[in-house]
Amino acid sequence: MKVIYGLGSIKYKKSAVAIGIFDGIHRGHQRLIKSMISHARKLRAKAVVVTFYPHPSHVLRPEASLPYLISIDHRLRILEELGVDVVLVIPFNRRFARIDPSCFIKEILVSQLGVKAVFVGDNFRFGKDRSGDITLFKDLSLKYGYCMRAVKTLKSQGEIISSGRLRRIIPDGKLKEAQSLLGRCVSVLGQVVHGASRGRGLGYPTANVQYQCDVLPPCGVYAVKVIWNKKVFYGMANLGLRPSFKEKNPKVLLEVHIFDFNRNLYGHQILVEFIRKVRDEISFSSKEELIAQIEKDELRIRRLSLKNQS
């Protein structure tokens, strides 16, 4: 998959394009993108996703900006797995927010991308005064010779599947509900960085994951699946403030102990999928008490991992 940052010198003769922020890439997003890819294959055209970063709310309403469900790297990884050929990441700024939607369609979609089909959500809007809507896309489709597809929002349990809904339920720990909306486990993609090495001293070395998303499950100990180098591993993770160590100005850390694994992961990206929370994060009065609890956690989570594999 090719990733292009900025509008630069892009030139394609024929493409089908899906446009949106796609934070989280939930099942509704996936349906839209898969429809676009299917149409692109029929046209023998490039399957292109046009997305925006940062989120418009971070630029236009910084005091009430929406937290990210996944990082931009994670977004790109999922788009590649879906089969997208090209992703155009447009830097969203105040200048772009004032762009005339008709000019964007003509100069970017038609002239540069050679668009033959446009796929957007049925509530999509962009550009100056949010005037870039489905009606405009349809009107200009006659002029520029592309077809327009407004994909209806999906519902689950009578409520629309949306990024906003996921932002509500993931911090509440509703992992099964979130999984049903995402079509996959709640997960974090991040780089493994050096930590305090306390886990190694306890006999449980951990990968300290530097994540870039804002929406996380509640603090606690989790059974997790780890994907690295296209291989799947199981383990346990502590997501939290580590109250036993009484640090000044603690921040939420994600520390993962991968079962039966002894490779050096520093500098590597890993994907951590949250399977189930097994307990809350608690404070321990001694190192021995902490180790005893970790051993209990390991036994329980290994059983859960075996069930998950079967």
N, C-alpha and C positions, 0 to 999 in steps of 0.2 A: 504494500500500500504506500502510495506517495502522499506525503504531507507538505502542504504549502502554507507558509505563514505570510500573511499580507497579500495584497492584490497584485503586486509585481507584474511580471511578464508571463501570464498564463495564456495558453492558446490551445484549445481543443476544437476539433471539427464537429464532434457530436457527443452530447452527454445527456444523461438524465440526472436531475439534481434534487436532493432533499435538503431543505433549509430549516434550521432550528438550533437552539442552544443545546438541547439533548442532555441536560445534566441528569446523571443517573442512568440514562438509556434504559428506561423501564419498558414494559411490554408494549405500551402504546407507541413509544418511540421506535421500538424494534419492528412493529408491524409496518409503520410508515417507511422505514429505511429498507426493509425487505421487499416491500412493494416497489420501491424505486429501483432496487437492484434487479428484480425480476423484469421490470420494464426495460431497463438498460440492456439486459442480456438479449431481449427480443429485438431491440434496435441495433444491436452490436455497437453499443455506445459505452462511453465511460460512465461508471456509477460514481457520482460525486456527492459528497456531503459538504454543505457550506454551514459552518458553525461559527460561534463568536466567543471570544475570550478577551478580557474578563466578562463575567456576567453583567448585563446592562444595569442591573440594580446597584452594582458596585461603583458604577460611574455616575449614574443619574440620581441615585438615592443612597449615598454612602452611609448615612445615618441609620438606614433600615435595609442594608444590603442582605441578600439572601445567602445563607451558608451553602457551600458546595457539598453535594452528595458524593461526588468523586472528583479526583484531580483531572486536569486536562490530559495528562499521560494515560490515565486509566480510561478516559473517554476514547482516546485514540486507539488504545489496545482493543477495546470492545468493538469499535467500528471496523477494525481490521479483521477481527474474528467473524464479524457478520458478512464479510466479503466485499466491503467497499474498496473501490479502486483508488480514489483520490479524496483527500480531505483538505478543504480550503479553510484555514483558521483565520478569520478576520479579526484583527485587534479592534475591540469595541471601545470607542472614545466619544467625546461630545461632538466631534466633527462628523463621525459616522452617524451618530444619532440624528443629525440634521440632514442627512443625505436624502435627495429626492428619490422616492422608490421607483419612479418611472425610469430615471437615469440609471439606477442600479440594475434594473432588469435589462435595459438596452445595452449598457456598456460592459457589465460584468457577465450576466447570465447569457445574453445573446452573442455579443461580440467576442468575448474571451472564452467562454465555456461552450459555445455552440449548442445551447440548450434546446432539447427537443421534447423534454417532459419536466414539469416542476411538481414536486410533492411537498406539501406542507400540512400542518395540523389545521383542523377546521377553525381554530381560534387564533391563528398566526397573524401577527401584525409587526411592522417594522418601519423604520425611517421617520422622516419629519412628520410630526403630529400623528405618528402611528398610522399614517395613511396607506401604508403598504399592506393591503389586505387581500382576501380571496377575490373580491370583486375586481380589484385592479389587475391581479394576475390573470383572471379570466378575460377581462377586456383586452389586455395586451397580447394574450395568446393568439388572438385572431390576426393581429398585426404582424407578429414575429414568427408565427408558425410553430408554436409548441403546444403540447397538450397540458392541461392543468388538472391536478388531482388533489382535492382537499380531503384528507384522511380523517374520518371521524374518531373522536376520542373513545378509548375503551373504558368499560366499567367493570368493577369487581365488587361484589356484595352491595350493589346498588349505588356505589360511589365512583366517581371518575378516577381513573389511575392517573396520578400526576406527581410531579416532583415535589410539590407542596405537601401532598399527603405523605410521601415518604419522609419528608423532613420532620413531620409530626410523629410518625410511629416508630422510626428507628431509635431515637433517644428514649422512647418509652419501653424499649426492649421487645417490641412485637416483631421478632425476627421471622416467624413463620408467615405472618401477614405480609411483611416486606418482601420475603422471598417469592410469594405468590404474585406480587405486583412487578417484581424485577424479572422473574423467570430464572433467577439464579440466587445464590446466597448473598446476603449482605457481605461486602468485602472491602478490603483496603489494599491499594497498591502503593508500595513505598520502597525506599532504598534502605538497606541495612547499614547502620552507622555504629561507631564505637560508643559504648555506654560505660557505666561504672564497673562492669564485670562482676557485679554482686551475685548474679545467677551462677556463674562458674564456681564461685566460692561456696555456694550452697549445693553444688553437685548437679545443677541444672542450668547449663549454659544457655543463654538466650540470644536471639537475633533481635536487636533493637531497631524497630521499623520507623523510619522517618516518613510520616504520611503528610499529604498535602490537602486532604479533604477536611471539612468542618463538622460533618454530621457523623456521629459515632454511636454505637450502642452504649448502654449504661456501663459504668465501671464494674469490673468483676473478672472472674476467671472463666475462660471459655474453652470448649473443645473446638479446634480449628483444623482446617485443611490448608496446606501451603502448596502453592504452585511456583516452582522455580525451574528454569531451563526446560520448560514443557514437561516436567515430571511432577507427580503428585505425592505429597508427604502428609502425614498427620502429626498433630502435636497439641500443645496446650498454650494458651496465651493469657497474660495478665494485662488487662487494659485498665489503667488507673493512675492514682497518685502515690502509690506505695507508702501507705501511712506508717508501716513498721519502721521506716528509715528516717521519718521526721525531717524531711528536707525543707529548706527555706524556699518559698515561692515555687512549690511543686507544680508541674504541668502533667497533663494526661499523657502517659507513655504507653506504647504498645510493645510488649516484650513477648517473644514467641520461643518456646522450647520445642524443637522438632524431634520427634521420637526417632531413636536409632539413626542419628545423623551426625556426622563429624566433619563436614566440609566447611571451608572458610567462605562466608557469604558477604564479607565487608565490601561495600561498593556495588553490590548486586541488587537488582529489583526483585522483590518477591510479592506474590499476591496472597493475602491472608483472608480466607473465607471463614466467617463465624458460623459454626454448626449449632452450638447450643451453649447457653450460659449455665455453669454448674454451681456457682456460688457468688455471693457478693464479695467485694474486696474488704478485708478486715485487718485490724492491727494485731500484731503478735508481740508478746512480752519478751520472747527470747528467740535466738537463732534456731534452737532445737525444736521449739514449738512450730516455727515456720516451716522447717524441713519436714516435720511429721505431717503437717497439713498438705504440703506439696506432694508428698508420697501418696497420700489418700487421693488427692486430685488426679494424680497420674493414673492410678489404678482405675478410677471411675471413667476417666476420659479415654483410656485405652479400650475399655469395653464399649464405649459409645462409638469410637472410631471403627472397631470391628463390625459393629452393627451397620454403620454407615457404608462400609465397604461391601457388605453382603447384599 
